[in-house]
Amino acid sequence: MDEEQKNHLKAYGITFWTLKSGLEAEWLLNYRGGSFLIKYAQPLENECKIRGVSYEVISDAKVNLILNEVSDPSVNMDLVKLEKAPKIAVYSPKNKLPWDDAVTLVLSYAEIPYDILYDEEVLKGELPKYDWLHLHHEDFTGQFGRFWNAFKNASWYIQDVKLQQETARRNGFKKVSEMKLEVARNIQKFCAGGGFMFAMCSGPETIDIALAADGLDIAESMFDGDGADPSAQSKLNYSKAFAFQNFILDMNPNKYEFSNIDATPTRVVDPTHDFFTLFDFSAKWDIVPTMLTQNHDKVVKGFMGQTTAFKKELIKPEVLIMGETKTANEARYIHGQFGKGQWTFYGGHDPEDYQHAVGDPPTDLSLYPNSPGYRLILNNVLFPAAKKKKQKT
């Protein structure tokens, strides 16, 4: 999985296919870009050829040399057994919206199967059937993505509002914001019970805002028919949020921003110099963040989104920052634990489309088979397959 790999993204699909076939794989952390070691089988080699994935057939003696190298206490490497293909769910609307989602794009490209769930399935309690949940570009505050000012007359926006309001009424909620809050609570319970949750773009920001504003009205009349609580800001309970604290809501419904968690409005980063750096973790001691940062490139191209990056001063102290743009004092890739489960938040909308706009065509990943930015997403997909090790600290 170093620079010699012709298709990093489909290599994850091969590993997932192996697990789905009932076989084990081993993830060699920090060895040649985080390579995978799988026992030879002709069908596996055929699958690699079909999918265009680079591989090497090696002898048992070479395997032993690699394992000895990885286990050497003096090197920053480790081996993690991948035992079972996780069952994957993507929280995504059933109606077509004029943007695509990086996670569903890369899962489809890597040929990793997933199910689509949305509000009704979550409310019916279907999340515990899954190991890993991705939150599509979403607004959990019930303000319909803050698209009202620019797109209130667009047919897709009108339809989306109508469908969400109908779903809310059908499930016994007076407002979409009340339904979305209950969905957010269910997602948090899923995580607390041992689930793995991943979110990008506006998903991380809005789920934390919704949870912190539990019981408050932060939506203006064009979103829910009545005015917002003017003193909502002073009543926020940050302890209910996953990652962020002390943030300030943007209560102006005409603005595209939800809060000051997002660094987009204030960042002065030249697009040609927009990069973020992945942290180096100890593979033998900090196994989880090491898995989540496996890559062939530790400096990753930046990309924008409704929530592009997270202001570091608003991140809770216990949250682990795994990727940052230090000069801008912003985090791009963060991770934490909640109850028995874990979550990862990733800023930006599409790792290979710098400034994706509403209505832009989806990214063709066959043009970016070695994308370091997309690899980070797939690290999270395989992470739940890892055999649990006892914590050393």
C-alpha positions in Angstrom: 0.0 0.0 0.0 2.9 2.3 -0.7 3.6 4.3 -3.9 3.8 1.0 -5.8 0.1 0.3 -5.4 -1.8 1.0 -8.6 -5.2 1.3 -6.9 -5.2 1.9 -3.2 -9.0 2.4 -3.0 -9.9 -0.9 -4.5 -7.3 -2.7 -2.3 -9.6 -2.0 0.6 -12.4 -3.6 -1.3 -10.2 -6.7 -1.9 -9.5 -6.9 1.9 -13.2 -6.5 2.6 -14.0 -9.2 0.0 -11.6 -11.5 1.8 -13.3 -10.9 5.2 -16.7 -11.3 3.6 -15.5 -14.7 2.3 -15.0 -15.9 5.8 -11.2 -15.5 5.7 -8.9 -13.4 7.9 -6.5 -10.7 6.8 -3.7 -8.9 8.6 -3.1 -5.2 8.5 0.6 -4.3 8.7 0.5 -0.9 10.3 3.1 1.5 9.0 4.6 -1.3 6.8 4.8 0.0 3.2 2.0 2.4 3.6 -0.2 0.1 5.7 -0.2 -3.1 3.6 -2.5 -6.1 3.9 -1.2 -9.6 4.4 -3.6 -12.3 3.2 -3.0 -16.1 2.9 -2.7 -17.0 -0.8 -5.7 -18.4 -2.7 -6.2 -18.5 -6.4 -9.6 -16.8 -6.3 -8.0 -13.9 -4.3 -5.3 -13.5 -7.0 -7.9 -13.5 -9.7 -10.0 -10.9 -7.9 -6.9 -8.6 -7.6 -6.3 -9.0 -11.3 -9.9 -8.2 -12.2 -10.0 -5.1 -9.9 -6.6 -3.8 -11.0 -5.1 -4.1 -7.5 -1.3 -4.5 -7.2 -0.1 -7.4 -5.1 2.9 -9.6 -4.4 2.9 -13.3 -3.9 5.6 -14.1 -1.3 7.1 -17.2 0.3 6.5 -18.3 3.9 10.1 -17.3 4.7 9.4 -13.8 3.4 6.3 -13.6 5.5 8.3 -14.6 8.6 10.9 -11.9 7.9 8.1 -9.3 7.5 6.4 -10.4 10.8 9.7 -10.2 12.6 10.4 -6.7 11.2 6.9 -5.5 12.2 7.1 -7.0 15.7 10.5 -5.5 16.5 10.1 -3.2 19.5 12.4 -0.6 18.0 10.3 0.1 14.9 7.0 2.0 14.8 5.0 -0.9 13.2 2.4 -3.4 14.4 0.1 -6.1 13.1 -3.6 -6.1 13.5 -5.8 -9.1 12.7 -9.0 -8.3 10.7 -11.5 -10.9 11.5 -15.0 -10.1 10.3 -16.4 -7.8 7.6 -18.4 -5.1 9.4 -22.0 -4.5 8.5 -22.2 -1.0 7.1 -25.0 1.5 7.0 -25.1 4.9 5.4 -27.6 7.5 6.8 -28.7 9.2 3.6 -32.0 10.5 2.2 -33.9 8.3 -0.2 -34.7 11.3 -2.5 -32.1 12.6 -4.9 -30.4 15.8 -3.9 -28.0 17.9 -6.1 -24.8 16.7 -4.5 -23.0 13.5 -3.9 -21.5 11.9 -0.8 -17.8 11.0 -0.7 -18.4 7.9 1.4 -21.0 6.3 -0.8 -18.8 7.2 -3.8 -15.8 5.5 -2.4 -17.7 2.5 -1.0 -19.2 1.9 -4.4 -15.9 2.3 -6.2 -14.1 0.0 -3.8 -17.0 -2.5 -4.2 -17.8 -2.6 -0.5 -21.5 -3.3 0.2 -23.6 -1.1 2.4 -27.3 -0.4 3.3 -29.0 3.0 3.2 -31.0 4.1 6.2 -32.7 7.3 6.9 -34.9 8.8 9.6 -37.6 6.2 9.7 -35.2 3.3 9.9 -33.3 5.0 12.7 -36.5 5.8 14.6 -37.6 2.2 14.3 -34.4 1.0 16.0 -32.5 -0.6 13.1 -29.1 0.9 14.0 -28.0 -2.0 16.3 -28.1 -4.3 13.3 -24.9 -2.6 12.0 -21.3 -2.2 13.1 -20.5 1.1 11.3 -22.6 4.1 10.4 -21.8 7.0 8.1 -23.7 10.3 8.4 -24.3 11.7 4.9 -23.9 15.4 4.4 -26.7 16.2 6.8 -28.3 18.9 8.9 -29.5 17.5 12.3 -30.8 20.9 13.4 -33.9 20.7 11.2 -32.9 23.8 9.2 -32.8 21.9 5.9 -29.1 22.5 5.4 -29.4 26.3 5.7 -30.2 26.3 1.9 -33.3 28.5 2.3 -31.8 31.8 1.3 -30.2 30.5 -1.9 -32.5 27.7 -2.9 -35.9 28.2 -1.4 -37.5 28.3 -4.9 -35.6 25.3 -6.2 -37.7 22.2 -6.9 -35.3 19.9 -5.1 -35.4 22.0 -2.0 -39.2 22.3 -1.9 -39.5 18.5 -2.4 -36.9 17.8 0.4 -38.7 20.1 2.9 -42.1 18.5 2.0 -40.7 14.9 2.4 -39.0 15.6 5.7 -42.1 17.3 7.1 -44.3 14.4 6.0 -41.9 12.0 7.7 -41.9 14.0 10.9 -45.7 14.0 11.0 -45.9 10.3 10.2 -43.6 9.5 13.1 -45.5 11.7 15.6 -43.3 14.9 15.6 -44.7 18.4 15.1 -41.4 19.7 13.6 -38.6 18.3 11.5 -36.2 19.7 14.1 -37.8 17.5 16.8 -37.5 14.4 14.6 -33.9 15.1 13.7 -33.0 15.6 17.4 -34.5 12.1 18.2 -32.5 10.7 15.3 -29.3 12.3 16.7 -30.1 10.8 20.1 -30.5 7.4 18.5 -27.2 7.7 16.7 -25.5 8.7 20.0 -27.1 5.6 21.7 -25.8 3.5 18.9 -22.3 4.8 19.5 -22.6 4.4 23.2 -23.6 0.8 22.8 -20.4 0.0 20.9 -21.1 1.2 17.3 -18.6 3.0 15.1 -19.8 6.3 13.7 -18.2 8.4 10.9 -19.3 11.8 9.6 -18.1 14.4 7.2 -18.8 17.9 6.2 -21.9 19.4 8.0 -22.7 16.1 9.7 -20.2 16.5 12.6 -21.1 20.1 13.3 -24.9 19.8 13.1 -25.2 16.6 15.2 -23.2 18.3 18.0 -25.3 21.4 17.7 -28.5 19.4 17.8 -27.4 17.4 20.9 -26.2 20.5 22.7 -29.4 22.3 21.9 -31.6 19.4 23.2 -34.9 21.0 24.3 -34.2 24.4 22.7 -35.7 26.0 19.6 -32.8 27.2 17.4 -34.7 27.2 14.1 -36.4 30.4 12.8 -39.9 30.5 11.4 -39.1 29.7 7.8 -37.8 26.3 9.0 -40.4 25.3 11.6 -43.2 27.8 11.6 -42.2 29.7 14.8 -39.4 31.9 16.0 -36.2 30.6 17.6 -35.5 31.1 21.3 -33.5 34.4 21.5 -31.7 33.1 24.6 -30.8 29.7 23.1 -27.1 30.4 23.1 -26.9 30.8 26.8 -28.8 27.5 27.4 -26.6 25.2 25.3 -25.4 22.1 27.1 -22.0 21.3 25.5 -21.6 18.1 27.7 -24.2 16.4 25.4 -22.0 16.9 22.3 -19.5 14.4 20.9 -16.6 16.7 20.0 -17.2 20.4 20.4 -17.6 22.9 23.2 -18.1 26.6 23.8 -19.2 27.2 20.2 -21.5 30.1 19.2 -24.5 29.5 17.1 -25.1 31.5 13.9 -28.8 32.4 14.3 -29.1 34.3 11.0 -31.2 32.1 8.7 -29.9 33.8 5.6 -26.4 32.6 6.3 -25.0 29.3 5.2 -23.2 28.7 8.5 -24.5 26.9 11.5 -21.9 28.0 14.1 -18.3 29.1 14.5 -17.2 25.5 14.7 -16.6 25.7 11.0 -13.4 27.6 10.0 -14.6 28.3 6.4 -15.6 32.0 6.9 -12.4 33.1 8.6 -9.8 30.9 6.9 -7.3 32.6 4.7 -5.7 29.6 3.1 -4.5 29.8 -0.5 -6.1 26.8 -2.4 -2.8 25.9 -3.9 -1.3 25.7 -0.5 -4.2 24.0 1.3 -2.9 20.9 2.9 -3.2 19.1 6.2 -0.8 16.8 8.0 -1.5 13.5 9.5 0.0 12.8 13.0 2.4 10.0 13.5 1.1 7.7 16.3 2.9 4.8 18.1 1.7 1.7 16.2 2.3 -0.5 19.2 0.7 1.7 21.8 -1.8 3.9 20.0 -3.3 1.3 17.7 -6.6 2.9 16.9 -5.3 6.3 15.6 -2.5 4.4 13.8 -5.1 2.4 11.9 -7.2 5.5 11.1 -4.2 7.4 9.7 -2.7 4.7 7.5 -1.6 6.3 4.2 1.1 6.4 1.6 1.2 10.2 2.0 1.2 12.0 5.4 0.5 15.4 3.8 -3.0 15.4 2.3 -4.6 17.9 0.0 -7.2 20.1 1.7 -10.8 20.4 0.4 -13.7 22.6 1.3 -17.3 21.8 2.4 -20.2 23.4 4.2 -18.0 22.6 7.3 -14.5 22.6 5.9 -12.4 22.4 9.1 -12.9 22.5 12.9 -11.5 25.4 15.0 -9.1 23.7 17.4 -10.0 26.0 20.3 -13.6 24.6 20.2 -12.6 20.9 20.3 -13.0 19.2 23.7 -9.7 18.4 25.3 -10.2 14.6 25.4 -10.7 14.5 21.6 -7.8 13.2 19.5 -6.7 15.4 16.6 -5.3 13.1 13.9 -4.9 15.7 11.0 -4.4 19.4 11.2 -3.5 22.5 9.3 -1.2 23.9 12.0 -0.7 27.3 10.4 -4.5 27.9 10.3 -5.0 26.4 13.8 -7.7 24.1 12.4 -8.3 20.4 12.7 -9.4 18.4 9.7 -9.6 14.8 11.1 -10.6 14.0 14.7 -11.5 11.0 16.7 -13.0 10.1 20.1 -14.7 7.5 22.2 -18.3 7.6 23.4 -19.5 4.9 25.8 -18.4 1.6 24.3 -18.2 3.0 20.8 -16.0 5.3 18.8 -16.6 8.1 16.3 -14.5 9.9 13.7 -15.2 13.4 12.2 -13.7 14.5 8.9 -14.0 18.1 7.6 -14.8 18.9 4.0 -17.1 17.5 1.4 -15.1 15.7 -1.3 -11.3 14.9 -1.0 -10.8 15.2 -4.8 -13.1 18.2 -5.5 -11.7 21.3 -3.8 -14.9 23.4 -3.8 -17.8 21.2 -4.6 -20.9 23.2 -5.4 -24.6 22.3 -5.4 -25.3 20.7 -8.8 -21.7 19.8 -9.6 -21.3 16.3 -11.1 -20.0 13.5 -8.9 -16.3 12.8 -8.7 -15.1 9.9 -11.0 -12.9 8.0 -8.6 -11.4 6.0 -11.5 -9.4 9.2 -12.0 -8.2 9.2 -8.4 -7.5 5.5 -7.5 -4.6 6.5 -5.2 -6.3 9.4 -3.4 -4.8 9.8 0.1 -7.9 11.8 1.2 -10.3 9.0 0.2 -8.0 6.4 1.9 -8.8 8.0 5.3 -12.5 7.2 4.8 -11.7 3.6 4.0 -9.4 3.2 7.0 -12.5 3.9 9.1 -14.5 1.3 7.2 -12.0 -1.5 8.0 -11.3 -0.3 11.5 -14.4 -2.2 13.0 -13.0 -5.4 11.5 -10.0 -5.3 13.8 -9.6 -7.9 16.6 -9.8 -6.0 19.9 -6.6 -5.8 21.8 -6.2 -5.1 25.4 -5.3 -1.5 26.0 -1.7 -1.1 27.1 -2.4 2.1 28.9 
